[in-house]
């Protein structure tokens, strides 16, 4: 009898452990963690549902976010500051980090960091996408190129990413690379209001096309955020009055250096950056 128990008990124990592991993995495989920080404190919404205030971490097994694409919205609880909204992708059992420092006008800055599995399990990669693009990227104080930038075959350790661009505040991120994953860093640079230049915040200038050009269309191009802000005036510091999506076309009403004036479907007139739009006859 004892011999039988010695045989059966380990088998039952192994089955029990397997069931526990299966249940835990099954419960977490469809979810991932989300951490959100901000200055000042902000209310956090995911897909229009309020989930708490910053600092916030949905990191417990039963409190994680469902895998997939979600919309995160941060609304500052202090001051008259513009809310931040961005699409994020939650990956199974991976932490996605959203950080935002709010400021007046276009001076806000922040980042979204996530991990995506890659086919080469012996490689570690970093993808840096910035707004605005063509920003200078430094990895561990070494100039690596202009954004958007994909870095491959990195050492598995802690690294520092620094993003700079004339007229904007520098942004530094502390990251750690992981084998078999691509770390994606979406970086939003804030305008340096103290040293603003005409290239950073274009001021309205005489329009090149003083009359509406109804026969010319404006095609919205791909952007790092997945949408393009429509502003009340031809300036990054101007108020956001709407958003348009890549692939959409609008009538060109007017233009000035670096900006196109378009008319939205609700007849609202606004300006979009020519960096992410082009003319179509």
C-alpha positions in Angstrom: 0.0 0.0 0.0 2.8 2.4 0.9 4.5 1.7 -2.4 1.3 2.5 -4.2 1.0 5.8 -2.3 4.7 6.7 -3.1 3.8 6.3 -6.8 0.4 7.9 -6.8 1.1 11.0 -4.5 3.9 12.4 -6.8 1.7 11.9 -9.8 -1.2 13.7 -8.2 1.1 16.5 -7.0 2.5 16.9 -10.5 -1.1 17.1 -11.9 -2.0 19.6 -9.3 0.9 21.8 -10.1 0.2 21.6 -13.8 -3.4 22.6 -13.2 -2.3 25.6 -11.1 0.2 26.7 -13.7 -2.4 26.2 -16.5 -5.0 28.3 -14.7 -2.6 31.2 -13.9 -1.2 31.3 -17.4 -4.6 31.1 -18.9 -5.9 33.9 -16.7 -3.0 36.2 -17.6 -2.4 35.3 -21.2 -5.2 37.6 -22.4 -4.1 40.6 -20.3 -1.1 42.9 -19.9 -0.1 45.5 -17.3 -0.4 49.3 -17.7 1.4 52.0 -15.7 0.5 55.6 -16.0 2.3 58.6 -14.5 1.8 62.3 -15.0 2.6 65.8 -13.7 0.3 67.2 -12.4 -2.1 64.4 -11.2 -4.5 63.3 -13.9 -7.7 61.3 -14.2 -7.1 58.2 -16.4 -9.6 56.8 -18.8 -9.2 53.6 -21.0 -11.7 53.4 -23.8 -13.7 56.2 -22.1 -13.9 54.3 -18.8 -12.5 55.9 -15.7 -9.9 53.6 -14.1 -8.3 55.9 -11.5 -5.8 58.7 -11.0 -2.0 58.9 -11.6 0.2 57.4 -10.4 -1.6 54.3 -11.5 -0.5 50.7 -12.2 -2.8 48.0 -13.4 -0.2 45.4 -12.6 -2.0 42.8 -10.4 -3.1 39.6 -12.1 -6.8 40.3 -11.6 -6.5 44.0 -12.4 -4.6 44.0 -15.8 -5.9 45.4 -19.1 -7.3 43.2 -21.9 -4.8 42.5 -24.7 -5.4 44.7 -27.8 -5.5 48.3 -28.9 -7.0 50.8 -26.5 -7.4 54.6 -26.2 -5.9 56.1 -23.1 -7.0 59.6 -22.1 -5.4 61.7 -19.3 -7.2 64.7 -17.9 -5.2 67.0 -15.6 -6.9 67.7 -12.3 -5.2 71.1 -11.9 -5.1 74.1 -14.1 -6.5 74.8 -17.5 -4.4 72.2 -19.3 -5.2 70.3 -22.5 -6.1 66.6 -22.1 -3.8 64.0 -23.6 -5.2 61.1 -25.7 -3.3 58.3 -27.4 -3.8 54.8 -28.7 -1.8 52.1 -27.0 -1.3 48.4 -27.6 -1.4 46.0 -24.6 0.7 42.9 -25.1 0.1 39.6 -23.1 2.0 39.6 -19.7 4.0 42.8 -20.7 4.0 46.2 -19.0 3.1 49.3 -21.1 4.2 52.6 -19.6 2.5 56.0 -20.3 4.1 59.2 -18.9 3.0 62.8 -19.5 4.2 66.1 -18.2 1.6 68.8 -18.9 2.4 72.4 -19.8 0.7 75.4 -21.4 0.0 75.2 -25.1 2.4 72.9 -27.0 5.0 72.7 -24.2 3.6 69.4 -22.9 5.8 66.3 -23.3 5.7 62.6 -22.6 6.2 59.1 -23.8 4.6 55.7 -24.4 6.8 52.6 -23.9 5.8 49.1 -24.8 7.3 45.7 -25.7 6.4 43.7 -28.8 7.6 40.1 -29.5 9.9 39.6 -32.5 10.7 36.5 -34.4 14.5 36.5 -33.6 14.6 35.4 -30.0 18.3 36.2 -29.8 17.9 39.8 -30.8 16.9 42.9 -28.7 15.6 45.9 -30.6 14.5 49.5 -29.9 12.2 51.5 -32.1 12.1 55.3 -31.5 9.2 57.3 -33.0 8.9 60.9 -32.2 6.6 63.8 -32.6 7.8 65.8 -34.4 9.8 63.4 -36.5 13.4 63.8 -37.7 14.5 64.4 -34.1 18.0 63.5 -33.1 18.2 60.2 -31.1 21.1 59.4 -28.7 21.6 55.9 -27.2 23.8 55.9 -24.2 25.1 59.4 -25.2 26.0 58.2 -28.7 24.3 59.8 -31.7 22.3 57.1 -33.5 20.4 58.9 -36.2 17.1 60.7 -36.8 13.7 59.4 -35.9 11.8 57.3 -36.7 14.7 55.0 -35.9 15.1 51.2 -35.4 18.1 50.0 -33.5 19.0 46.2 -33.6 21.3 43.8 -31.9 21.5 45.8 -28.6 23.1 44.5 -25.4 20.7 43.2 -22.8 21.0 45.8 -20.1 19.8 49.2 -19.0 20.1 52.0 -21.6 19.4 55.7 -21.9 17.6 57.3 -24.8 17.8 61.0 -25.3 15.8 62.8 -28.0 16.6 66.4 -29.1 15.4 68.9 -31.6 15.9 72.6 -32.1 13.1 74.6 -30.5 12.0 71.7 -28.3 12.8 70.5 -24.8 15.1 67.5 -24.6 13.5 64.2 -23.5 15.4 61.4 -21.7 14.1 57.9 -21.1 15.6 55.0 -19.0 14.9 51.7 -20.7 15.9 48.0 -20.4 16.2 45.8 -23.5 14.8 42.3 -23.5 15.8 39.3 -25.7 13.2 38.4 -28.2 11.4 41.8 -27.9 11.3 45.1 -29.6 10.9 48.0 -27.2 8.8 50.7 -28.8 9.3 54.3 -27.5 6.8 56.9 -28.8 8.2 60.2 -27.6 6.3 63.5 -27.6 8.6 66.6 -27.4 7.4 69.8 -25.9 8.0 73.2 -27.4 10.7 75.1 -25.5 8.7 78.3 -24.9 11.6 80.0 -23.3 13.7 79.7 -26.4 11.0 79.4 -29.0 12.0 80.0 -32.6 10.0 80.7 -35.7 10.8 77.1 -36.8 9.4 75.6 -33.6 6.3 77.8 -33.4 5.6 79.3 -36.8 3.8 82.7 -36.7 1.1 83.5 -39.2 2.5 85.0 -42.3 0.8 86.2 -45.5 -0.9 83.3 -47.2 0.5 82.0 -50.4 -3.0 81.3 -51.6 -5.2 84.2 -50.6 -8.3 82.8 -52.1 -9.9 79.3 -51.6 -8.5 76.6 -53.9 -11.5 74.3 -54.2 -9.9 72.3 -56.9 -7.0 71.3 -54.7 -7.3 68.6 -52.0 -5.1 68.0 -48.9 -4.3 64.3 -48.2 -3.6 63.5 -44.6 -0.4 61.3 -44.2 0.6 58.8 -41.5 1.5 60.3 -38.1 3.2 58.9 -35.0 -0.1 59.4 -33.1 -2.4 57.8 -35.7 -4.2 61.1 -36.2 -3.4 64.8 -37.0 -4.5 67.7 -34.8 -6.5 70.5 -36.5 -5.7 73.9 -34.9 -7.5 77.2 -34.8 -4.4 79.0 -36.2 -1.2 78.1 -38.1 0.8 77.6 -34.9 1.7 74.7 -32.7 0.7 76.8 -29.7 -2.8 77.3 -31.1 -5.8 75.5 -29.7 -6.8 72.1 -31.0 -10.3 72.3 -32.6 -10.5 68.9 -34.2 -8.6 65.8 -35.5 -8.3 64.2 -38.9 -7.1 60.7 -39.8 -4.4 59.4 -42.3 -5.9 58.7 -45.7 -8.6 61.3 -45.5 -8.8 64.2 -47.9 -10.1 67.8 -47.4 -10.5 70.9 -49.5 -7.6 73.3 -49.3 -8.8 76.8 -48.3 -5.6 78.5 -47.7 -1.9 78.0 -46.9 1.0 79.6 -45.2 4.6 78.4 -44.5 4.3 74.9 -42.9 0.5 74.9 -42.7 -2.6 74.1 -44.7 -6.1 75.5 -43.9 -8.8 72.9 -44.5 -12.5 72.6 -44.0 -13.8 69.7 -42.0 -17.0 67.8 -42.7 -18.9 69.9 -40.1 -17.8 73.1 -42.0 -15.3 74.0 -39.3 -12.2 75.6 -40.8 -8.8 74.9 -39.3 -5.1 74.4 -39.9 -3.0 71.2 -40.2 0.8 70.9 -40.3 2.2 70.3 -43.8 4.6 67.9 -42.3 1.9 65.3 -42.2 -0.2 66.4 -45.2 0.3 67.0 -48.9 -1.5 68.6 -51.9 -3.5 66.6 -54.4 -4.7 68.3 -57.6 
